[in-house]
Amino acid sequence: MNRTALIIAALSAALATSPALAHDYTVGSLKIDHPWARATPKGASVGGGYMKITNSGTAPDRLVGGSTDISGSFEVHEMKMDGGVMRMRPVAGGLEIKPGQTVTFDPSGYHVMFVDLKKQLVQGERFKATLEFAKAGKIDVDFAIEGIGAKSGGGDMPGMGDMQMK
């Protein structure tokens, strides 16, 4: 086996067997997949957080809010077209996740807002937050910070999200 193939095999095995890189969480019948946020410019007062939440249970649940030390408040928001204009607003009463449903939080739809940021969100870093569900309760998660213009949370390791294979 040549040296390059050996390095690739070792890296693949390490990534496949490392639970710390999975970046998934479970609370009750809910699975939270890869929470991530976009980096912010210096002086920004808000940041956005994204993830996928799947309800594998038989009853609906609702993301009603959360908290984090990096901001003054944590809000559940949605972006949607209204009369030809894209509008962002808080989701009153939280966001329902129906049985069997996966809700994707992304920059153009549902997302969480970190309002009154206490520090800049820097690509490659992580921060802790607590998600609060009406039935499943609270769960602590880590948000991985991706690039300012990231469209998805691709990299669990700093710098890996922007890597392209040729």
Secondary structure as the mmCIF struct_conf table of DSSP 4:
data_model
#
loop_
_struct_conf.conf_type_id
_struct_conf.id
_struct_conf.beg_label_comp_id
_struct_conf.beg_label_asym_id
_struct_conf.beg_label_seq_id
_struct_conf.end_label_comp_id
_struct_conf.end_label_asym_id
_struct_conf.end_label_seq_id
HELX_RH_AL_P HELX_RH_AL_P1 ARG A 3 THR A 17
HELX_RH_3T_P HELX_RH_3T_P1 PRO A 19 LEU A 21
TURN_TY1_P TURN_TY1_P1 ALA A 22 ALA A 22
STRN STRN1 ASP A 24 VAL A 27
TURN_TY1_P TURN_TY1_P2 GLY A 28 SER A 29
STRN STRN2 LEU A 30 ARG A 38
TURN_TY1_P TURN_TY1_P3 LYS A 42 GLY A 43
BEND BEND1 SER A 45 SER A 45
STRN STRN3 VAL A 46 ASN A 55
BEND BEND2 GLY A 57 ALA A 59
STRN STRN4 ASP A 61 THR A 68
TURN_TY1_P TURN_TY1_P4 ASP A 69 ILE A 70
STRN STRN5 SER A 71 ASP A 82
TURN_TY1_P TURN_TY1_P5 GLY A 83 GLY A 84
STRN STRN6 VAL A 85 PRO A 90
TURN_TY1_P TURN_TY1_P6 ALA A 92 GLY A 93
STRN STRN7 LEU A 95 ILE A 97
TURN_TY1_P TURN_TY1_P7 PRO A 99 GLY A 100
STRN STRN8 THR A 102 PHE A 105
TURN_TY1_P TURN_TY1_P8 PRO A 107 SER A 108
BEND BEND3 GLY A 109 GLY A 109
STRN STRN9 TYR A 110 TYR A 110
STRN STRN10 HIS A 111 LEU A 117
BEND BEND4 LYS A 118 LYS A 119
TURN_TY1_P TURN_TY1_P9 GLN A 123 GLY A 124
STRN STRN11 ARG A 126 PHE A 133
TURN_TY1_P TURN_TY1_P10 ALA A 134 ALA A 136
STRN STRN12 GLY A 137 GLU A 146
TURN_TY1_P TURN_TY1_P11 ILE A 148 GLY A 149
BEND BEND5 LYS A 151 SER A 152
BEND BEND6 ASP A 156 MET A 157
TURN_TY1_P TURN_TY1_P12 PRO A 158 GLY A 159
HELX_RH_3T_P HELX_RH_3T_P2 MET A 160 ASP A 162
#
